[in-house]
């Protein structure tokens, strides 16, 4: 025998597919983030702490949490660069001032667009309140839209 006939006449069995019982809890990967993140766009200005004269505007904030943010920048920033952020939110007429350290800046479109991840440093109580309000508001809004 050879080829297809061998396979047909062999005693191979189909692989067993695991199906969890109804109501069983699957072992899903554990959430590693300390803070809930939301995906909303806000207007903001950012600049390197050592060069405050060179300010950049951004409207693409990929996500934000109490611990940090991911924003789209027009320049790559080296790891450990400290950026000052002036965030405009719908909750306050004044700018919210944040300081973050760059964890990484990944090129998305060659020489034009970078995804820059920041971890916040020493947030003021006002900034913490605004960030908590942002996350709470948009998390609630997102939950309601899925109902």
Contact map, one row per residue, 1 for C-alpha under 8 A:
111011000000000000000000000000000000000000000000000000000000000000000000000000000000000000000000000000000000000000000000000000000000000000000000000
111111000000000000000000000000000000000000000000000000000000000000000000000000000000000000000000000000000000000000000000000000000000000000000000000
111111100000000000000000000000000000000000000000000000000000000000000000000000000000000000000000000000000000000000000000000000000000000000000000000
011111110000000000000000000000000000000000000000000000000000000000000000000000000000000000000000000000000000000000000000000000000000000000000000000
111111111000000000000000000000000000000000000000000000000000000000000000000000000000000000000000000000000000000000000000000000000000000000000000000
111111111100000000000000000000000000000000000000000000000000000000000000000000000000000000000000000000000000000000000000000000000000000000000000000
001111111101000000000000000000000000000000000000000000000000000000000000000000000000000000000000000000000000000000000000000000000000000000000000000
000111111100000000000000000000000000000000000000000000000000000000000000000000000000000000000000000000000000000000000000000000000000000000000000000
000011111110000000000000000000000000000000000000000000000000000000000000000000000000000000000000000000000000000000000000000000000000000000000000000
000001111111000000000000000000000000000000000000000000000000000000000000000000000000000000000000000000000000000000000000000000000000000000000000000
000000001111100000000000000000000000000000000000000000000000000000000000000000000000000000000000000000000000000000000000000000000000000000000000000
000000100111110000000000000000000000000000000000000000000000000000000000000000000000000000000000000000000000000000000000000000000000000000000000000
000000000011111000000000000000000000000000000000000000000000000000000000000000000000000000000000000000000000000000000000000000000000000000000000000
000000000001111100000000000000000000000000000000000000000000000000000000000000000000000000000000000000000000000000000000000000000000000000000000000
000000000000111110000000000000000000000000000000000000000000000000000000000000000000000000000000000000000000000000000000000000000000000000000000000
000000000000011111000000000000000000000000000000000000000000000000000000000000000000000000000000000000000000000000000000000000000000000000000000000
000000000000001111100000000000000000000000000000000000000000000000000000000000000000000000000000000000000000000000000000000000000000000000000000000
000000000000000111110000000000000000000000000000000000000000000000000000000000000000000000000000000000000000000000000000000000000000000000000000000
000000000000000011111000000000000000000000000000000000000000000000000000000000000000000000000000000000000000000000000000000000000000000000000000000
000000000000000001111101010000000000000000000000000000000000000000000000000000000000000000000000000000000000000000000000000000000000000000000000000
000000000000000000111111000000000000000000000000000000000000000000000000000000000000000000000000000000000000000000000000000000000000000000000000000
000000000000000000011111000000000000000000000000000000000000000000000000000000000000000000000000000000000000000000000000000000000000000000000000000
000000000000000000001111100000000000000000000000000000000000000000000000000000000000000000000000000000000000000000000000000000000000000000000000000
000000000000000000011111110000000000000000000000000000000000000000000000000000000000000000000000000000000000000000000000000000000000000000000000000
000000000000000000000011111000000000000000000000000000000000000000000000000000000000000000000000000000000000000000000000000000000000000000000000000
000000000000000000010001111100000000000000000000000000000000000000000000000000000000000000000000000000000000000000000000000000000000000000000000000
000000000000000000000000111110000000000000000000000000000000000000000000000000000000000000000000000000000000000000000000000000000000000000000000000
000000000000000000000000011111000000000000000000000000000000000000000000000000000000000000000000000000000000000000000000000000000000000000000000000
000000000000000000000000001111100000000000000000000000000000000000000000000000000000000000000000000000000000000000000000000000000000000000000000000
000000000000000000000000000111110000000000000000000000000000000000000000000000000000000000000000000000000000000000000000000000000000000000000000000
000000000000000000000000000011111000000000000000000000000000000000000000000000000000000000000000000000000000000000000000000000000000000000000000000
000000000000000000000000000001111100000000000000000000000000000000000000000000000000000000000000000000000000000000000000000000000000000000000000000
000000000000000000000000000000111111000000000000000000000000000000000000000000000000000000000000000000000000000000000000000000000000000000000000000
000000000000000000000000000000011111000000000000000000000000000000100000000000000000000000000000000000000000000000000000000000000000000000000000000
000000000000000000000000000000001111100000000000000000000000000011100000000000000000000000000000000000000000000000000000000000000000000000000000000
000000000000000000000000000000001111110000000000000000000000000011000000000000000000000000000000000000000000000000000000000000000000001000000000000
000000000000000000000000000000000011111000000000000000000000001111000000000000000000000000000000000000000000000000000000000000000000001000000000000
000000000000000000000000000000000001111100000000000000000000001110000000000000000000000000000000000000000000000000000000000000000000001001100000000
000000000000000000000000000000000000111110000000000000000000111100000000000000000000000000000000000000000000000000000000000000000000000000000000000
000000000000000000000000000000000000011111000000000000000000111100000000000000000000000000000000000000000000000000000000000000000000000001000000000
000000000000000000000000000000000000001111100000000000000011110000000000000000000000000000000000000000000000000000000000000000000000000000000000000
000000000000000000000000000000000000000111110000000000000011100000000000000000000000001110000000000000000000000000000000000000000000000000000000000
000000000000000000000000000000000000000011111000000000001111000000000000000000000000001110000000000000000000000000000000000000000000000000000000000
000000000000000000000000000000000000000001111100000000001110000000000000000000000000111100000000000000000000000000000000000000000000000000000000000
000000000000000000000000000000000000000000111110000000111100000000000000000000000000111000000000000000000000000000000000000000000000000000000000000
000000000000000000000000000000000000000000011111000000111100000000000000000000000011110000000000000000000000000000000000000000000000000000000000000
000000000000000000000000000000000000000000001111101111110000000000000000000000000011100000000000000000000000000000000000000000000000000000000000000
000000000000000000000000000000000000000000000111111101000000000000000000000000001111000000000000000000000000000000000000000000000000000000000000000
000000000000000000000000000000000000000000000011111100000000000000000000000000000111000000000000000000000000000000000000000000000000000000000000000
000000000000000000000000000000000000000000000001111100000000000000000000000000000000000000000000000000000000000000000000000000000000000000000000000
000000000000000000000000000000000000000000000011111111000000000000000000000000000000000000000000000000000000000000000000000000000000000000000000000
000000000000000000000000000000000000000000000011111111100000000000000000000000000000000000000000000000000000000000000000000000000000000000000000000
000000000000000000000000000000000000000000000010001111100000000000000000000000000000000000000000000000000000000000000000000000000000000000000000000
000000000000000000000000000000000000000000000011001111110000000000000000000000000000000000000000000000000000000000000000000000000000000000000000000
000000000000000000000000000000000000000000001110000111111000000000000000000000000000000000000000000000000000000000000000000000000000000000000000000
000000000000000000000000000000000000000000001110000001111100000000000000000000000000000000000000000000000000000000000000000000000000000000000000000
000000000000000000000000000000000000000000111100000000111110000000000000000000000000000000000000000000000000000000000000000000000000000000000000000
000000000000000000000000000000000000000000111100000000011111100000000011100000000000000000000000000000000000000000000000000000000000000000000000000
000000000000000000000000000000000000000011110000000000001111100000000001000000000000000000000000000000000000000000000000000000000000000000000000000
000000000000000000000000000000000000000011100000000000000111110000000011000000000000000000000000000000000000000000000000000000000000000000000000000
000000000000000000000000000000000000001111000000000000000111111100001111000000000000000000000000000000000000000000000000000000000000000000000000000
000000000000000000000000000000000000001110000000000000000001111100001111000000000000000000000000000000000000000000000000000000000000000000000000000
000000000000000000000000000000000000111100000000000000000000111110001110000000000000000000000000000000000000000000000000000000000000000000000000000
000000000000000000000000000000000000111100000000000000000000111111111100000000000000000000000000000000000000000000000000000000000000001000000000000
000000000000000000000000000000000011110000000000000000000000001111111000000000000000000000000000000000000000000000000000000000000011001000000000000
000000000000000000000000000000000011100000000000000000000000000111110000000000000000000000000000000000000000000000000001000000010011001000000000000
000000000000000000000000000000000110000000000000000000000000000111111000000000000000000000000000000000000000000000000011000000000000000000000000000
000000000000000000000000000000000000000000000000000000000000000111111100000000000000000000000000000100000000000000001111000000000000000000000000000
000000000000000000000000000000000000000000000000000000000000111110111110000000000000000000000000000000000000000000001111000000000000000000000000000
000000000000000000000000000000000000000000000000000000000000111100011111000000000000000000000000000000000000000000111100000000000000000000000000000
000000000000000000000000000000000000000000000000000000000101111000001111100000000000000000000000000000000000000000111000000000000000000000000000000
000000000000000000000000000000000000000000000000000000000111110000000111110000000000000000000000000000000000000011110000000000000000000000000000000
000000000000000000000000000000000000000000000000000000000100000000000011111100000000000000000000000000000000000011110000000000000000000000000000000
000000000000000000000000000000000000000000000000000000000000000000000001111100000000000000000000000000000000001111000000000000000000000000000000000
000000000000000000000000000000000000000000000000000000000000000000000000111110000000000000000000000000000000001111000000000000000000000000000000000
000000000000000000000000000000000000000000000000000000000000000000000000111111000000000000000000000000001110000001010000000000000000000000000000000
000000000000000000000000000000000000000000000000000000000000000000000000001111101000000000000000000001011000000000010000000000000000000000000000000
000000000000000000000000000000000000000000000000000000000000000000000000000111111000000000000000000001011000000000000000000000000000000000000000000
000000000000000000000000000000000000000000000000000000000000000000000000000011111000000000000000000011111000000000000000000000000000000000000000000
000000000000000000000000000000000000000000000000000000000000000000000000000001111100000000000000000011100000000000000000000000000000000000000000000
000000000000000000000000000000000000000000000001000000000000000000000000000011111110000000000000000011000000000000000000000000000000000000000000000
000000000000000000000000000000000000000000000001100000000000000000000000000000011111000000000000001111000000000000000000000000000000000000000000000
000000000000000000000000000000000000000000000111100000000000000000000000000000001111100000000000001111000000000000000000000000000000000000000000000
000000000000000000000000000000000000000000000111100000000000000000000000000000000111110000000000111100000000000000000000000000000000000000000000000
000000000000000000000000000000000000000000011110000000000000000000000000000000000011111000000001111100000000000000000000000000000000000000000000000
000000000000000000000000000000000000000000011100000000000000000000000000000000000001111100000011110000000000000000000000000000000000000000000000000
000000000000000000000000000000000000000001111000000000000000000000000000000000000000111110000011110000000000000000000000000000000000000000000000000
000000000000000000000000000000000000000001110000000000000000000000000000000000000000011111011111000000000000000000000000000000000000000000000000000
000000000000000000000000000000000000000001100000000000000000000000000000000000000000001111111011000000000000000000000000000000000000000000000000000
000000000000000000000000000000000000000000000000000000000000000000000000000000000000000111111000000000000000000000000000000000000000000000000000000
000000000000000000000000000000000000000000000000000000000000000000000000000000000000000011111000000000000000000000000000000000000100010000000000000
000000000000000000000000000000000000000000000000000000000000000000000000000000000000000111111110000000000000000000000000000000000000000000000000000
000000000000000000000000000000000000000000000000000000000000000000000000000000000000000111111110000000000000000000000000000000000000000000000000000
000000000000000000000000000000000000000000000000000000000000000000000000000000000000000100011111000000000000000000000000000000000000000000000000000
000000000000000000000000000000000000000000000000000000000000000000000000000000000000011110011111100000000000000000000000000000000000000000000000000
000000000000000000000000000000000000000000000000000000000000000000000000000000000000111110000111110000000000000000000000000000100100000000000000000
000000000000000000000000000000000000000000000000000000000000000000000000000000000001111000000011111000000000000000000000000000100000000000000000000
000000000000000000000000000000000000000000000000000000000000000000000000000000000001111000000001111100000000000000000001101000100000000000000000000
000000000000000000000000000000000000000000000000000000000000000000000000000000000111100000000000111110000000000000000001111000000000000000000000000
000000000000000000000000000000000000000000000000000000000000000000010000000000000111100000000000011111000000000000000111100000000000000000000000000
000000000000000000000000000000000000000000000000000000000000000000000000000000111110000000000000001111100000000000000111100000000000000000000000000
000000000000000000000000000000000000000000000000000000000000000000000000000011111110000000000000000111111000000000011110000000000000000000000000000
000000000000000000000000000000000000000000000000000000000000000000000000000000110000000000000000000011111000000000011110000000000000000000000000000
000000000000000000000000000000000000000000000000000000000000000000000000000011100000000000000000000001111100000000011100000000000000000000000000000
000000000000000000000000000000000000000000000000000000000000000000000000000111100000000000000000000001111110000001111000000000000000000000000000000
000000000000000000000000000000000000000000000000000000000000000000000000000100000000000000000000000000011111000001110000000000000000000000000000000
000000000000000000000000000000000000000000000000000000000000000000000000000100000000000000000000000000001111111111100000000000000000000000000000000
000000000000000000000000000000000000000000000000000000000000000000000000000000000000000000000000000000000111110111100000000000000000000000000000000
000000000000000000000000000000000000000000000000000000000000000000000000000000000000000000000000000000000011111111000000000000000000000000000000000
000000000000000000000000000000000000000000000000000000000000000000000000000000000000000000000000000000000011111110000000000000000000000000000000000
000000000000000000000000000000000000000000000000000000000000000000000000011000000000000000000000000000000010111110000000000000000000000000000000000
000000000000000000000000000000000000000000000000000000000000000000000000011000000000000000000000000000000011111111000000000000000000000000000000000
000000000000000000000000000000000000000000000000000000000000000000000001111000000000000000000000000000000011111111100000000000000000000000000000000
000000000000000000000000000000000000000000000000000000000000000000000001111100000000000000000000000000001111100111110000000000000000000000000000000
000000000000000000000000000000000000000000000000000000000000000000000111100000000000000000000000000000001111000011111000000000000000000000000000000
000000000000000000000000000000000000000000000000000000000000000000000111100110000000000000000000000001111100000001111100000000000000000000000000000
000000000000000000000000000000000000000000000000000000000000000000011110000000000000000000000000000001111000000000111110000000000000000000000000000
000000000000000000000000000000000000000000000000000000000000000000011100000000000000000000000000000111110000000000011111000000000000000000000000000
000000000000000000000000000000000000000000000000000000000000000000111000000000000000000000000000000111100000000000001111100000000000000000000000000
000000000000000000000000000000000000000000000000000000000000000001111000000000000000000000000000011110000000000000000111111000000000000000000000000
000000000000000000000000000000000000000000000000000000000000000000000000000000000000000000000000011110000000000000000011111000000000000000000000000
000000000000000000000000000000000000000000000000000000000000000000000000000000000000000000000000001000000000000000000001111100000000000000000000000
000000000000000000000000000000000000000000000000000000000000000000000000000000000000000000000000011000000000000000000001111111110000000000000000000
000000000000000000000000000000000000000000000000000000000000000000000000000000000000000000000000000000000000000000000000011111110000000000000000000
000000000000000000000000000000000000000000000000000000000000000000000000000000000000000000000000000000000000000000000000001111111000000000000000000
000000000000000000000000000000000000000000000000000000000000000000000000000000000000000000000000000000000000000000000000001111111100000000000000000
000000000000000000000000000000000000000000000000000000000000000000000000000000000000000000000001110000000000000000000000001111111110000000000000000
000000000000000000000000000000000000000000000000000000000000000001000000000000000000000000000000000000000000000000000000001111111111000000000000000
000000000000000000000000000000000000000000000000000000000000000000000000000000000000000000000000000000000000000000000000000011111111100000000000000
000000000000000000000000000000000000000000000000000000000000000000000000000000000000000000100001000000000000000000000000000001111111110000000000000
000000000000000000000000000000000000000000000000000000000000000011000000000000000000000000000000000000000000000000000000000000111111111000000000000
000000000000000000000000000000000000000000000000000000000000000011000000000000000000000000000000000000000000000000000000000000011111111100000000000
000000000000000000000000000000000000000000000000000000000000000000000000000000000000000000000000000000000000000000000000000000001111111110000000000
000000000000000000000000000000000000000000000000000000000000000000000000000000000000000000100000000000000000000000000000000000000111111111000000000
000000000000000000000000000000000001110000000000000000000000000111000000000000000000000000000000000000000000000000000000000000000011111111100000000
000000000000000000000000000000000000000000000000000000000000000000000000000000000000000000000000000000000000000000000000000000000001111111110000000
000000000000000000000000000000000000000000000000000000000000000000000000000000000000000000000000000000000000000000000000000000000000111111111000000
000000000000000000000000000000000000010100000000000000000000000000000000000000000000000000000000000000000000000000000000000000000000011111111100000
000000000000000000000000000000000000010000000000000000000000000000000000000000000000000000000000000000000000000000000000000000000000001111111110000
000000000000000000000000000000000000000000000000000000000000000000000000000000000000000000000000000000000000000000000000000000000000000111111111000
000000000000000000000000000000000000000000000000000000000000000000000000000000000000000000000000000000000000000000000000000000000000000011111111100
000000000000000000000000000000000000000000000000000000000000000000000000000000000000000000000000000000000000000000000000000000000000000001111111110
000000000000000000000000000000000000000000000000000000000000000000000000000000000000000000000000000000000000000000000000000000000000000000111111111
000000000000000000000000000000000000000000000000000000000000000000000000000000000000000000000000000000000000000000000000000000000000000000011111111
000000000000000000000000000000000000000000000000000000000000000000000000000000000000000000000000000000000000000000000000000000000000000000001111111
000000000000000000000000000000000000000000000000000000000000000000000000000000000000000000000000000000000000000000000000000000000000000000000111111
000000000000000000000000000000000000000000000000000000000000000000000000000000000000000000000000000000000000000000000000000000000000000000000011111
